[in-house]
């Protein structure tokens, strides 16, 4: 099960990191959450220890919040913070964030299952 969670985290990182083309703090927070979660679940798969998987759960929750705030800012942009950015960069970041949000949800669920259920149950 931890390998499935690792694959989901790789997808999350592959979608969240390129979304940093839009210079928003929320996009950086989303990417940071994805990288921390990927490292956490990778360390859990390699070393073991439920603390690493719980770090991945927390990173997924934090990344989800940042992604939702970033998606809202990219779509609405009512304060005008994105005026100097090209529309192509905004659209690309919004698309990547929109694709990453469901995977963040899957990462929360899978990482929590991996952290809470002992490994002997899956074998």
Biopython code that builds the backbone (N, CA, C, O; Angstrom):
import numpy as np
from Bio.PDB.StructureBuilder import StructureBuilder

atoms = [
    (1, "UNK", "N", (0.818, -1.189, 0.000)),
    (1, "UNK", "CA", (0.000, 0.000, 0.000)),
    (1, "UNK", "C", (0.866, 1.258, 0.000)),
    (1, "UNK", "O", (0.492, 2.285, -0.568)),
    (2, "UNK", "N", (2.034, 1.161, 0.649)),
    (2, "UNK", "CA", (2.890, 2.345, 0.672)),
    (2, "UNK", "C", (3.431, 2.672, -0.716)),
    (2, "UNK", "O", (3.756, 3.826, -0.996)),
    (3, "UNK", "N", (3.529, 1.677, -1.580)),
    (3, "UNK", "CA", (4.016, 1.937, -2.930)),
    (3, "UNK", "C", (2.957, 2.665, -3.748)),
    (3, "UNK", "O", (3.293, 3.507, -4.581)),
    (4, "UNK", "N", (1.695, 2.357, -3.525)),
    (4, "UNK", "CA", (0.624, 3.095, -4.187)),
    (4, "UNK", "C", (0.615, 4.547, -3.713)),
    (4, "UNK", "O", (0.428, 5.469, -4.507)),
    (5, "UNK", "N", (0.817, 4.735, -2.415)),
    (5, "UNK", "CA", (0.895, 6.094, -1.884)),
    (5, "UNK", "C", (2.093, 6.835, -2.463)),
    (5, "UNK", "O", (2.008, 8.032, -2.741)),
    (6, "UNK", "N", (3.198, 6.140, -2.645)),
    (6, "UNK", "CA", (4.381, 6.766, -3.233)),
    (6, "UNK", "C", (4.116, 7.192, -4.678)),
    (6, "UNK", "O", (4.548, 8.269, -5.089)),
    (7, "UNK", "N", (3.424, 6.375, -5.439)),
    (7, "UNK", "CA", (3.089, 6.728, -6.827)),
    (7, "UNK", "C", (2.176, 7.952, -6.853)),
    (7, "UNK", "O", (2.362, 8.849, -7.676)),
    (8, "UNK", "N", (1.201, 7.991, -5.963)),
    (8, "UNK", "CA", (0.311, 9.155, -5.901)),
    (8, "UNK", "C", (1.095, 10.404, -5.531)),
    (8, "UNK", "O", (0.852, 11.472, -6.093)),
    (9, "UNK", "N", (2.029, 10.290, -4.597)),
    (9, "UNK", "CA", (2.842, 11.443, -4.216)),
    (9, "UNK", "C", (3.734, 11.904, -5.360)),
    (9, "UNK", "O", (3.969, 13.103, -5.511)),
    (10, "UNK", "N", (4.229, 10.983, -6.161)),
    (10, "UNK", "CA", (5.021, 11.378, -7.326)),
    (10, "UNK", "C", (4.157, 12.169, -8.304)),
    (10, "UNK", "O", (4.610, 13.169, -8.861)),
    (11, "UNK", "N", (2.922, 11.731, -8.513)),
    (11, "UNK", "CA", (2.003, 12.482, -9.374)),
    (11, "UNK", "C", (1.703, 13.864, -8.805)),
    (11, "UNK", "O", (1.659, 14.848, -9.543)),
    (12, "UNK", "N", (1.495, 13.936, -7.490)),
    (12, "UNK", "CA", (1.224, 15.224, -6.855)),
    (12, "UNK", "C", (2.397, 16.175, -7.047)),
    (12, "UNK", "O", (2.208, 17.339, -7.400)),
    (13, "UNK", "N", (3.602, 15.681, -6.814)),
    (13, "UNK", "CA", (4.790, 16.534, -6.984)),
    (13, "UNK", "C", (4.981, 16.929, -8.440)),
    (13, "UNK", "O", (5.379, 18.058, -8.726)),
    (14, "UNK", "N", (4.704, 16.017, -9.364)),
    (14, "UNK", "CA", (4.856, 16.327, -10.784)),
    (14, "UNK", "C", (3.864, 17.388, -11.245)),
    (14, "UNK", "O", (4.131, 18.106, -12.209)),
    (15, "UNK", "N", (2.731, 17.496, -10.575)),
    (15, "UNK", "CA", (1.748, 18.521, -10.922)),
    (15, "UNK", "C", (1.950, 19.815, -10.143)),
    (15, "UNK", "O", (1.713, 20.899, -10.675)),
    (16, "UNK", "N", (2.383, 19.715, -8.896)),
    (16, "UNK", "CA", (2.455, 20.901, -8.044)),
    (16, "UNK", "C", (3.709, 21.735, -8.286)),
    (16, "UNK", "O", (3.648, 22.962, -8.222)),
    (17, "UNK", "N", (4.821, 21.107, -8.556)),
    (17, "UNK", "CA", (6.068, 21.870, -8.708)),
    (17, "UNK", "C", (6.049, 22.762, -9.954)),
    (17, "UNK", "O", (6.456, 23.919, -9.851)),
    (18, "UNK", "N", (5.600, 22.293, -11.125)),
    (18, "UNK", "CA", (5.560, 23.209, -12.263)),
    (18, "UNK", "C", (4.547, 24.348, -12.116)),
    (18, "UNK", "O", (4.642, 25.350, -12.824)),
    (19, "UNK", "N", (3.587, 24.205, -11.211)),
    (19, "UNK", "CA", (2.601, 25.278, -10.998)),
    (19, "UNK", "C", (3.225, 26.504, -10.351)),
    (19, "UNK", "O", (2.577, 27.544, -10.237)),
    (20, "UNK", "N", (4.474, 26.389, -9.929)),
    (20, "UNK", "CA", (5.153, 27.541, -9.337)),
    (20, "UNK", "C", (5.514, 28.599, -10.376)),
    (20, "UNK", "O", (6.097, 29.627, -10.031)),
    (21, "UNK", "N", (5.177, 28.362, -11.632)),
    (21, "UNK", "CA", (5.402, 29.401, -12.652)),
    (21, "UNK", "C", (4.614, 30.654, -12.330)),
    (21, "UNK", "O", (5.020, 31.757, -12.696)),
    (22, "UNK", "N", (3.500, 30.494, -11.655)),
    (22, "UNK", "CA", (2.735, 31.651, -11.193)),
    (22, "UNK", "C", (3.332, 32.093, -9.860)),
    (22, "UNK", "O", (3.303, 31.333, -8.892)),
    (23, "UNK", "N", (3.867, 33.295, -9.796)),
    (23, "UNK", "CA", (4.577, 33.720, -8.582)),
    (23, "UNK", "C", (3.623, 34.104, -7.451)),
    (23, "UNK", "O", (3.435, 35.282, -7.147)),
    (24, "UNK", "N", (3.034, 33.097, -6.848)),
    (24, "UNK", "CA", (2.147, 33.294, -5.700)),
    (24, "UNK", "C", (2.698, 32.519, -4.516)),
    (24, "UNK", "O", (3.228, 31.422, -4.692)),
    (25, "UNK", "N", (2.585, 33.063, -3.325)),
    (25, "UNK", "CA", (3.022, 32.301, -2.153)),
    (25, "UNK", "C", (2.272, 30.984, -1.997)),
    (25, "UNK", "O", (2.834, 29.999, -1.518)),
    (26, "UNK", "N", (1.012, 30.967, -2.399)),
    (26, "UNK", "CA", (0.239, 29.729, -2.269)),
    (26, "UNK", "C", (0.742, 28.650, -3.222)),
    (26, "UNK", "O", (0.679, 27.464, -2.896)),
    (27, "UNK", "N", (1.231, 29.034, -4.372)),
    (27, "UNK", "CA", (1.789, 28.040, -5.295)),
    (27, "UNK", "C", (3.088, 27.458, -4.733)),
    (27, "UNK", "O", (3.354, 26.265, -4.876)),
    (28, "UNK", "N", (3.888, 28.305, -4.096)),
    (28, "UNK", "CA", (5.117, 27.810, -3.459)),
    (28, "UNK", "C", (4.775, 26.902, -2.280)),
    (28, "UNK", "O", (5.446, 25.892, -2.065)),
    (29, "UNK", "N", (3.744, 27.247, -1.518)),
    (29, "UNK", "CA", (3.321, 26.401, -0.405)),
    (29, "UNK", "C", (2.795, 25.061, -0.871)),
    (29, "UNK", "O", (3.032, 24.034, -0.236)),
    (30, "UNK", "N", (2.080, 25.077, -1.985)),
    (30, "UNK", "CA", (1.579, 23.831, -2.563)),
    (30, "UNK", "C", (2.741, 22.942, -2.985)),
    (30, "UNK", "O", (2.741, 21.743, -2.704)),
    (31, "UNK", "N", (3.723, 23.516, -3.651)),
    (31, "UNK", "CA", (4.884, 22.732, -4.092)),
    (31, "UNK", "C", (5.686, 22.228, -2.895)),
    (31, "UNK", "O", (6.160, 21.092, -2.899)),
    (32, "UNK", "N", (5.838, 23.063, -1.876)),
    (32, "UNK", "CA", (6.553, 22.633, -0.673)),
    (32, "UNK", "C", (5.828, 21.472, 0.003)),
    (32, "UNK", "O", (6.460, 20.514, 0.446)),
    (33, "UNK", "N", (4.509, 21.559, 0.080)),
    (33, "UNK", "CA", (3.735, 20.452, 0.645)),
    (33, "UNK", "C", (3.896, 19.176, -0.152)),
    (33, "UNK", "O", (3.976, 18.089, 0.419)),
    (34, "UNK", "N", (3.945, 19.302, -1.475)),
    (34, "UNK", "CA", (4.114, 18.119, -2.319)),
    (34, "UNK", "C", (5.491, 17.496, -2.139)),
    (34, "UNK", "O", (5.614, 16.273, -2.071)),
    (35, "UNK", "N", (6.516, 18.320, -2.061)),
    (35, "UNK", "CA", (7.875, 17.793, -1.903)),
    (35, "UNK", "C", (8.063, 17.165, -0.531)),
    (35, "UNK", "O", (8.648, 16.088, -0.415)),
    (36, "UNK", "N", (7.572, 17.830, 0.511)),
    (36, "UNK", "CA", (7.690, 17.278, 1.866)),
    (36, "UNK", "C", (6.910, 15.967, 1.978)),
    (36, "UNK", "O", (7.387, 15.011, 2.589)),
    (37, "UNK", "N", (5.725, 15.922, 1.396)),
    (37, "UNK", "CA", (4.939, 14.691, 1.423)),
    (37, "UNK", "C", (5.604, 13.556, 0.669)),
    (37, "UNK", "O", (5.591, 12.411, 1.120)),
    (38, "UNK", "N", (6.187, 13.874, -0.478)),
    (38, "UNK", "CA", (6.894, 12.850, -1.252)),
    (38, "UNK", "C", (8.091, 12.316, -0.481)),
    (38, "UNK", "O", (8.315, 11.106, -0.443)),
    (39, "UNK", "N", (8.854, 13.197, 0.127)),
    (39, "UNK", "CA", (10.003, 12.757, 0.922)),
    (39, "UNK", "C", (9.537, 11.950, 2.131)),
    (39, "UNK", "O", (10.150, 10.939, 2.474)),
    (40, "UNK", "N", (8.466, 12.386, 2.774)),
    (40, "UNK", "CA", (7.948, 11.669, 3.943)),
    (40, "UNK", "C", (7.506, 10.257, 3.616)),
    (40, "UNK", "O", (7.843, 9.314, 4.333)),
    (41, "UNK", "N", (6.750, 10.106, 2.536)),
    (41, "UNK", "CA", (6.262, 8.766, 2.210)),
    (41, "UNK", "C", (7.390, 7.902, 1.640)),
    (41, "UNK", "O", (7.368, 6.681, 1.793)),
    (42, "UNK", "N", (8.375, 8.524, 0.983)),
    (42, "UNK", "CA", (9.524, 7.755, 0.505)),
    (42, "UNK", "C", (10.352, 7.244, 1.679)),
    (42, "UNK", "O", (10.804, 6.099, 1.672)),
    (43, "UNK", "N", (10.549, 8.089, 2.685)),
    (43, "UNK", "CA", (11.273, 7.637, 3.872)),
    (43, "UNK", "C", (10.501, 6.561, 4.613)),
    (43, "UNK", "O", (11.097, 5.638, 5.170)),
    (44, "UNK", "N", (9.174, 6.671, 4.624)),
    (44, "UNK", "CA", (8.372, 5.622, 5.252)),
    (44, "UNK", "C", (8.535, 4.306, 4.499)),
    (44, "UNK", "O", (8.653, 3.250, 5.120)),
    (45, "UNK", "N", (8.543, 4.359, 3.172)),
    (45, "UNK", "CA", (8.674, 3.131, 2.391)),
    (45, "UNK", "C", (10.062, 2.517, 2.534)),
    (45, "UNK", "O", (10.208, 1.295, 2.496)),
    (46, "UNK", "N", (11.078, 3.357, 2.699)),
    (46, "UNK", "CA", (12.445, 2.850, 2.780)),
    (46, "UNK", "C", (12.811, 2.450, 4.203)),
    (46, "UNK", "O", (13.270, 1.333, 4.439)),
    (47, "UNK", "N", (12.608, 3.360, 5.148)),
    (47, "UNK", "CA", (13.059, 3.145, 6.528)),
    (47, "UNK", "C", (11.969, 2.527, 7.395)),
    (47, "UNK", "O", (12.243, 1.666, 8.231)),
    (48, "UNK", "N", (10.749, 2.966, 7.194)),
    (48, "UNK", "CA", (9.652, 2.559, 8.069)),
    (48, "UNK", "C", (9.426, 3.622, 9.119)),
    (48, "UNK", "O", (10.110, 4.645, 9.123)),
    (49, "UNK", "N", (8.499, 3.399, 9.989)),
    (49, "UNK", "CA", (8.181, 4.375, 11.023)),
    (49, "UNK", "C", (6.972, 5.195, 10.620)),
    (49, "UNK", "O", (6.993, 5.903, 9.613)),
    (50, "UNK", "N", (5.936, 5.094, 11.404)),
    (50, "UNK", "CA", (4.680, 5.762, 11.062)),
    (50, "UNK", "C", (4.796, 7.281, 11.099)),
    (50, "UNK", "O", (3.978, 7.969, 10.488)),
    (51, "UNK", "N", (5.782, 7.817, 11.795)),
    (51, "UNK", "CA", (5.926, 9.272, 11.881)),
    (51, "UNK", "C", (6.158, 9.878, 10.503)),
    (51, "UNK", "O", (5.663, 10.969, 10.221)),
    (52, "UNK", "N", (6.897, 9.196, 9.646)),
    (52, "UNK", "CA", (7.132, 9.716, 8.295)),
    (52, "UNK", "C", (5.829, 9.778, 7.495)),
    (52, "UNK", "O", (5.597, 10.732, 6.751)),
    (53, "UNK", "N", (4.993, 8.772, 7.648)),
    (53, "UNK", "CA", (3.713, 8.774, 6.939)),
    (53, "UNK", "C", (2.788, 9.852, 7.488)),
    (53, "UNK", "O", (2.030, 10.460, 6.732)),
    (54, "UNK", "N", (2.843, 10.096, 8.801)),
    (54, "UNK", "CA", (2.020, 11.171, 9.362)),
    (54, "UNK", "C", (2.512, 12.541, 8.904)),
    (54, "UNK", "O", (1.713, 13.463, 8.737)),
    (55, "UNK", "N", (3.808, 12.677, 8.703)),
    (55, "UNK", "CA", (4.338, 13.917, 8.116)),
    (55, "UNK", "C", (3.768, 14.097, 6.711)),
    (55, "UNK", "O", (3.412, 15.211, 6.325)),
    (56, "UNK", "N", (3.679, 13.022, 5.952)),
    (56, "UNK", "CA", (3.103, 13.096, 4.606)),
    (56, "UNK", "C", (1.629, 13.488, 4.656)),
    (56, "UNK", "O", (1.162, 14.241, 3.802)),
    (57, "UNK", "N", (0.896, 12.986, 5.646)),
    (57, "UNK", "CA", (-0.513, 13.362, 5.789)),
    (57, "UNK", "C", (-0.625, 14.863, 6.075)),
    (57, "UNK", "O", (-1.438, 15.558, 5.465)),
    (58, "UNK", "N", (0.186, 15.349, 6.993)),
    (58, "UNK", "CA", (0.158, 16.774, 7.305)),
    (58, "UNK", "C", (0.552, 17.636, 6.125)),
    (58, "UNK", "O", (-0.041, 18.690, 5.893)),
    (59, "UNK", "N", (1.559, 17.187, 5.369)),
    (59, "UNK", "CA", (1.980, 17.931, 4.186)),
    (59, "UNK", "C", (0.882, 17.945, 3.128)),
    (59, "UNK", "O", (0.700, 18.942, 2.429)),
    (60, "UNK", "N", (0.157, 16.843, 3.013)),
    (60, "UNK", "CA", (-0.945, 16.795, 2.048)),
    (60, "UNK", "C", (-2.070, 17.738, 2.450)),
    (60, "UNK", "O", (-2.653, 18.414, 1.602)),
    (61, "UNK", "N", (-2.374, 17.784, 3.736)),
    (61, "UNK", "CA", (-3.410, 18.709, 4.200)),
    (61, "UNK", "C", (-2.989, 20.152, 3.952)),
    (61, "UNK", "O", (-3.782, 20.959, 3.466)),
    (62, "UNK", "N", (-1.758, 20.474, 4.281)),
    (62, "UNK", "CA", (-1.249, 21.824, 4.067)),
    (62, "UNK", "C", (-1.197, 22.158, 2.571)),
    (62, "UNK", "O", (-1.582, 23.255, 2.166)),
    (63, "UNK", "N", (-0.730, 21.229, 1.768)),
    (63, "UNK", "CA", (-0.682, 21.450, 0.327)),
    (63, "UNK", "C", (-2.056, 21.633, -0.283)),
    (63, "UNK", "O", (-2.218, 22.414, -1.221)),
    (64, "UNK", "N", (-3.053, 20.918, 0.237)),
    (64, "UNK", "CA", (-4.418, 21.060, -0.256)),
    (64, "UNK", "C", (-4.956, 22.454, 0.026)),
    (64, "UNK", "O", (-5.590, 23.064, -0.834)),
    (65, "UNK", "N", (-4.706, 22.953, 1.218)),
    (65, "UNK", "CA", (-5.161, 24.306, 1.567)),
    (65, "UNK", "C", (-4.479, 25.340, 0.675)),
    (65, "UNK", "O", (-5.137, 26.229, 0.136)),
    (66, "UNK", "N", (-3.164, 25.225, 0.521)),
    (66, "UNK", "CA", (-2.442, 26.161, -0.341)),
    (66, "UNK", "C", (-2.920, 26.060, -1.795)),
    (66, "UNK", "O", (-3.049, 27.081, -2.472)),
    (67, "UNK", "N", (-3.180, 24.852, -2.277)),
    (67, "UNK", "CA", (-3.647, 24.683, -3.657)),
    (67, "UNK", "C", (-5.024, 25.302, -3.844)),
    (67, "UNK", "O", (-5.283, 25.922, -4.876)),
    (68, "UNK", "N", (-5.910, 25.145, -2.868)),
    (68, "UNK", "CA", (-7.241, 25.733, -2.982)),
    (68, "UNK", "C", (-7.179, 27.258, -2.978)),
    (68, "UNK", "O", (-7.881, 27.914, -3.747)),
    (69, "UNK", "N", (-6.343, 27.817, -2.116)),
    (69, "UNK", "CA", (-6.190, 29.276, -2.079)),
    (69, "UNK", "C", (-5.564, 29.769, -3.380)),
    (69, "UNK", "O", (-5.986, 30.784, -3.932)),
    (70, "UNK", "N", (-4.562, 29.050, -3.863)),
    (70, "UNK", "CA", (-3.917, 29.440, -5.114)),
    (70, "UNK", "C", (-4.851, 29.342, -6.307)),
    (70, "UNK", "O", (-4.838, 30.212, -7.178)),
    (71, "UNK", "N", (-5.663, 28.290, -6.356)),
    (71, "UNK", "CA", (-6.617, 28.149, -7.452)),
    (71, "UNK", "C", (-7.641, 29.277, -7.415)),
    (71, "UNK", "O", (-8.018, 29.810, -8.459)),
    (72, "UNK", "N", (-8.085, 29.636, -6.233)),
    (72, "UNK", "CA", (-9.037, 30.734, -6.105)),
    (72, "UNK", "C", (-8.410, 32.045, -6.587)),
    (72, "UNK", "O", (-9.049, 32.818, -7.300)),
    (73, "UNK", "N", (-7.168, 32.286, -6.197)),
    (73, "UNK", "CA", (-6.493, 33.513, -6.618)),
    (73, "UNK", "C", (-6.267, 33.529, -8.122)),
    (73, "UNK", "O", (-6.419, 34.571, -8.760)),
    (74, "UNK", "N", (-5.907, 32.386, -8.691)),
    (74, "UNK", "CA", (-5.664, 32.326, -10.128)),
    (74, "UNK", "C", (-6.942, 32.521, -10.933)),
    (74, "UNK", "O", (-6.911, 33.106, -12.016)),
    (75, "UNK", "N", (-8.055, 32.039, -10.415)),
    (75, "UNK", "CA", (-9.313, 32.149, -11.153)),
    (75, "UNK", "C", (-9.951, 33.521, -10.956)),
    (75, "UNK", "O", (-10.375, 34.151, -11.925)),
    (76, "UNK", "N", (-10.022, 33.987, -9.717)),
    (76, "UNK", "CA", (-10.703, 35.248, -9.415)),
    (76, "UNK", "C", (-9.801, 36.460, -9.600)),
    (76, "UNK", "O", (-10.127, 37.359, -10.375)),
    (77, "UNK", "N", (-8.678, 36.497, -8.905)),
    (77, "UNK", "CA", (-7.707, 37.592, -8.939)),
    (77, "UNK", "C", (-8.360, 38.951, -8.719)),
    (77, "UNK", "O", (-8.089, 39.906, -9.446)),
    (78, "UNK", "N", (-9.214, 39.027, -7.721)),
    (78, "UNK", "CA", (-9.871, 40.307, -7.450)),
    (78, "UNK", "C", (-8.945, 41.370, -6.883)),
    (78, "UNK", "O", (-9.210, 42.549, -7.117)),
    (79, "UNK", "N", (-7.868, 41.045, -6.146)),
    (79, "UNK", "CA", (-7.011, 42.141, -5.705)),
    (79, "UNK", "C", (-6.048, 42.623, -6.784)),
    (79, "UNK", "O", (-5.348, 43.614, -6.575)),
    (80, "UNK", "N", (-5.994, 41.952, -7.927)),
    (80, "UNK", "CA", (-5.110, 42.364, -9.009)),
    (80, "UNK", "C", (-3.656, 42.004, -8.781)),
    (80, "UNK", "O", (-2.764, 42.691, -9.277)),
    (81, "UNK", "N", (-3.405, 40.944, -8.044)),
    (81, "UNK", "CA", (-2.026, 40.557, -7.751)),
    (81, "UNK", "C", (-1.326, 39.924, -8.948)),
    (81, "UNK", "O", (-0.099, 39.827, -8.959)),
    (82, "UNK", "N", (-2.067, 39.498, -9.937)),
    (82, "UNK", "CA", (-1.497, 38.778, -11.074)),
    (82, "UNK", "C", (-1.458, 39.639, -12.334)),
    (82, "UNK", "O", (-1.467, 39.087, -13.435)),
    (83, "UNK", "N", (-1.415, 40.954, -12.222)),
    (83, "UNK", "CA", (-1.490, 41.812, -13.403)),
    (83, "UNK", "C", (-0.263, 41.711, -14.294)),
    (83, "UNK", "O", (-0.402, 41.832, -15.511)),
    (84, "UNK", "N", (0.923, 41.498, -13.758)),
    (84, "UNK", "CA", (2.132, 41.455, -14.563)),
    (84, "UNK", "C", (2.464, 40.095, -15.136)),
    (84, "UNK", "O", (3.476, 39.949, -15.822)),
    (85, "UNK", "N", (1.645, 39.103, -14.875)),
    (85, "UNK", "CA", (1.923, 37.732, -15.311)),
    (85, "UNK", "C", (1.170, 37.469, -16.614)),
    (85, "UNK", "O", (0.034, 37.913, -16.781)),
    (86, "UNK", "N", (1.798, 36.754, -17.525)),
    (86, "UNK", "CA", (1.124, 36.429, -18.786)),
    (86, "UNK", "C", (-0.056, 35.498, -18.530)),
    (86, "UNK", "O", (-0.067, 34.732, -17.566)),
    (87, "UNK", "N", (-1.035, 35.580, -19.403)),
    (87, "UNK", "CA", (-2.225, 34.746, -19.206)),
    (87, "UNK", "C", (-1.890, 33.265, -19.397)),
    (87, "UNK", "O", (-2.528, 32.408, -18.786)),
    (88, "UNK", "N", (-0.900, 32.956, -20.236)),
    (88, "UNK", "CA", (-0.513, 31.560, -20.428)),
    (88, "UNK", "C", (0.040, 30.934, -19.159)),
    (88, "UNK", "O", (-0.267, 29.784, -18.845)),
    (89, "UNK", "N", (0.863, 31.694, -18.422)),
    (89, "UNK", "CA", (1.404, 31.182, -17.156)),
    (89, "UNK", "C", (0.300, 30.995, -16.130)),
    (89, "UNK", "O", (0.300, 30.019, -15.381)),
    (90, "UNK", "N", (-0.650, 31.938, -16.097)),
    (90, "UNK", "CA", (-1.768, 31.802, -15.158)),
    (90, "UNK", "C", (-2.627, 30.590, -15.497)),
    (90, "UNK", "O", (-3.032, 29.836, -14.611)),
    (91, "UNK", "N", (-2.899, 30.411, -16.783)),
    (91, "UNK", "CA", (-3.738, 29.283, -17.195)),
    (91, "UNK", "C", (-3.047, 27.947, -16.937)),
    (91, "UNK", "O", (-3.690, 26.985, -16.517)),
    (92, "UNK", "N", (-1.756, 27.888, -17.184)),
    (92, "UNK", "CA", (-1.014, 26.653, -16.934)),
    (92, "UNK", "C", (-0.994, 26.325, -15.444)),
    (92, "UNK", "O", (-1.225, 25.181, -15.055)),
    (93, "UNK", "N", (-0.720, 27.328, -14.612)),
    (93, "UNK", "CA", (-0.697, 27.107, -13.162)),
    (93, "UNK", "C", (-2.080, 26.713, -12.652)),
    (93, "UNK", "O", (-2.195, 25.846, -11.785)),
    (94, "UNK", "N", (-3.126, 27.337, -13.177)),
    (94, "UNK", "CA", (-4.487, 26.985, -12.748)),
    (94, "UNK", "C", (-4.844, 25.563, -13.164)),
    (94, "UNK", "O", (-5.481, 24.835, -12.403)),
    (95, "UNK", "N", (-4.436, 25.163, -14.367)),
    (95, "UNK", "CA", (-4.716, 23.802, -14.820)),
    (95, "UNK", "C", (-3.977, 22.768, -13.987)),
    (95, "UNK", "O", (-4.560, 21.768, -13.569)),
    (96, "UNK", "N", (-2.693, 23.009, -13.745)),
    (96, "UNK", "CA", (-1.914, 22.067, -12.942)),
    (96, "UNK", "C", (-2.447, 21.970, -11.522)),
    (96, "UNK", "O", (-2.496, 20.884, -10.945)),
    (97, "UNK", "N", (-2.847, 23.107, -10.958)),
    (97, "UNK", "CA", (-3.399, 23.097, -9.601)),
    (97, "UNK", "C", (-4.740, 22.370, -9.573)),
    (97, "UNK", "O", (-5.033, 21.631, -8.634)),
    (98, "UNK", "N", (-5.540, 22.583, -10.596)),
    (98, "UNK", "CA", (-6.821, 21.876, -10.675)),
    (98, "UNK", "C", (-6.651, 20.376, -10.790)),
    (98, "UNK", "O", (-7.437, 19.610, -10.231)),
    (99, "UNK", "N", (-5.625, 19.953, -11.515)),
    (99, "UNK", "CA", (-5.350, 18.518, -11.611)),
    (99, "UNK", "C", (-4.738, 17.974, -10.321)),
    (99, "UNK", "O", (-4.961, 16.815, -9.970)),
    (100, "UNK", "N", (-3.975, 18.797, -9.617)),
    (100, "UNK", "CA", (-3.286, 18.332, -8.407)),
    (100, "UNK", "C", (-4.228, 18.180, -7.219)),
    (100, "UNK", "O", (-3.988, 17.335, -6.357)),
    (101, "UNK", "N", (-5.286, 18.972, -7.153)),
    (101, "UNK", "CA", (-6.169, 18.939, -5.978)),
    (101, "UNK", "C", (-6.770, 17.556, -5.702)),
    (101, "UNK", "O", (-6.718, 17.116, -4.553)),
    (102, "UNK", "N", (-7.333, 16.848, -6.680)),
    (102, "UNK", "CA", (-7.846, 15.504, -6.368)),
    (102, "UNK", "C", (-6.749, 14.533, -5.934)),
    (102, "UNK", "O", (-6.983, 13.658, -5.100)),
    (103, "UNK", "N", (-5.554, 14.691, -6.500)),
    (103, "UNK", "CA", (-4.460, 13.822, -6.097)),
    (103, "UNK", "C", (-3.989, 14.136, -4.680)),
    (103, "UNK", "O", (-3.559, 13.235, -3.960)),
    (104, "UNK", "N", (-4.065, 15.397, -4.274)),
    (104, "UNK", "CA", (-3.781, 15.723, -2.877)),
    (104, "UNK", "C", (-4.776, 15.007, -1.959)),
    (104, "UNK", "O", (-4.394, 14.501, -0.904)),
    (105, "UNK", "N", (-6.043, 14.966, -2.358)),
    (105, "UNK", "CA", (-7.036, 14.245, -1.568)),
    (105, "UNK", "C", (-6.735, 12.762, -1.474)),
    (105, "UNK", "O", (-6.854, 12.162, -0.405)),
    (106, "UNK", "N", (-6.345, 12.170, -2.597)),
    (106, "UNK", "CA", (-5.946, 10.750, -2.576)),
    (106, "UNK", "C", (-4.718, 10.538, -1.710)),
    (106, "UNK", "O", (-4.616, 9.531, -1.010)),
    (107, "UNK", "N", (-3.781, 11.483, -1.753)),
    (107, "UNK", "CA", (-2.565, 11.365, -0.943)),
    (107, "UNK", "C", (-2.898, 11.439, 0.540)),
    (107, "UNK", "O", (-2.289, 10.734, 1.345)),
    (108, "UNK", "N", (-3.856, 12.281, 0.913)),
    (108, "UNK", "CA", (-4.282, 12.354, 2.320)),
    (108, "UNK", "C", (-4.814, 11.000, 2.771)),
    (108, "UNK", "O", (-4.414, 10.478, 3.812)),
    (109, "UNK", "N", (-5.717, 10.443, 1.980)),
    (109, "UNK", "CA", (-6.362, 9.183, 2.369)),
    (109, "UNK", "C", (-5.360, 8.034, 2.407)),
    (109, "UNK", "O", (-5.307, 7.285, 3.382)),
    (110, "UNK", "N", (-4.564, 7.895, 1.343)),
    (110, "UNK", "CA", (-3.617, 6.776, 1.297)),
    (110, "UNK", "C", (-2.529, 6.894, 2.356)),
    (110, "UNK", "O", (-2.152, 5.900, 2.975)),
    (111, "UNK", "N", (-2.027, 8.102, 2.563)),
    (111, "UNK", "CA", (-0.989, 8.272, 3.585)),
    (111, "UNK", "C", (-1.534, 8.016, 4.976)),
    (111, "UNK", "O", (-0.836, 7.453, 5.820)),
    (112, "UNK", "N", (-2.766, 8.418, 5.227)),
    (112, "UNK", "CA", (-3.370, 8.163, 6.538)),
    (112, "UNK", "C", (-3.598, 6.673, 6.753)),
    (112, "UNK", "O", (-3.383, 6.164, 7.853)),
    (113, "UNK", "N", (-4.030, 5.974, 5.714)),
    (113, "UNK", "CA", (-4.222, 4.523, 5.837)),
    (113, "UNK", "C", (-2.893, 3.833, 6.104)),
    (113, "UNK", "O", (-2.796, 2.963, 6.969)),
    (114, "UNK", "N", (-1.868, 4.229, 5.352)),
    (114, "UNK", "CA", (-0.545, 3.622, 5.523)),
    (114, "UNK", "C", (-0.007, 3.906, 6.921)),
    (114, "UNK", "O", (0.617, 3.039, 7.533)),
    (115, "UNK", "N", (-0.245, 5.120, 7.433)),
    (115, "UNK", "CA", (0.277, 5.478, 8.755)),
    (115, "UNK", "C", (-0.488, 4.789, 9.875)),
    (115, "UNK", "O", (0.103, 4.412, 10.887)),
    (116, "UNK", "N", (-1.792, 4.621, 9.708)),
    (116, "UNK", "CA", (-2.609, 4.117, 10.806)),
    (116, "UNK", "C", (-2.676, 2.595, 10.880)),
    (116, "UNK", "O", (-2.800, 2.032, 11.968)),
    (117, "UNK", "N", (-2.595, 1.935, 9.748)),
    (117, "UNK", "CA", (-2.743, 0.485, 9.719)),
    (117, "UNK", "C", (-1.350, -0.156, 9.735)),
    (117, "UNK", "O", (-0.490, 0.234, 8.944)),
    (118, "UNK", "N", (-1.118, -1.107, 10.596)),
    (118, "UNK", "CA", (0.195, -1.760, 10.623)),
    (118, "UNK", "C", (0.520, -2.438, 9.298)),
    (118, "UNK", "O", (-0.371, -2.903, 8.587)),
    (119, "UNK", "N", (1.797, -2.485, 8.983)),
    (119, "UNK", "CA", (2.242, -3.018, 7.694)),
    (119, "UNK", "C", (1.922, -4.504, 7.540)),
    (119, "UNK", "O", (1.759, -4.980, 6.417)),
    (120, "UNK", "N", (1.831, -5.232, 8.630)),
    (120, "UNK", "CA", (1.556, -6.667, 8.547)),
    (120, "UNK", "C", (0.171, -6.939, 7.981)),
    (120, "UNK", "O", (-0.079, -8.033, 7.475)),
    (121, "UNK", "N", (-0.732, -5.973, 8.055)),
    (121, "UNK", "CA", (-2.081, -6.155, 7.541)),
    (121, "UNK", "C", (-2.093, -6.244, 6.023)),
    (121, "UNK", "O", (-2.935, -6.943, 5.457)),
    (122, "UNK", "N", (-1.180, -5.553, 5.350)),
    (122, "UNK", "CA", (-1.173, -5.496, 3.901)),
    (122, "UNK", "C", (-0.507, -6.696, 3.254)),
    (122, "UNK", "O", (-0.662, -6.889, 2.048)),
    (123, "UNK", "N", (0.214, -7.499, 3.985)),
    (123, "UNK", "CA", (0.962, -8.609, 3.390)),
    (123, "UNK", "C", (0.175, -9.873, 3.376)),
    (123, "UNK", "O", (0.665, -10.900, 2.907)),
]
sb = StructureBuilder()
sb.init_structure("model")
sb.init_model(0)
sb.init_chain("A")
sb.init_seg("    ")
for serial, (resi, resn, name, xyz) in enumerate(atoms, 1):
    if name == "N":
        sb.init_residue(resn, " ", resi, " ")
    sb.init_atom(name, np.array(xyz, "f"), 0.0, 1.0, " ", f" {name:<3s}", serial, name[0])
structure = sb.get_structure()
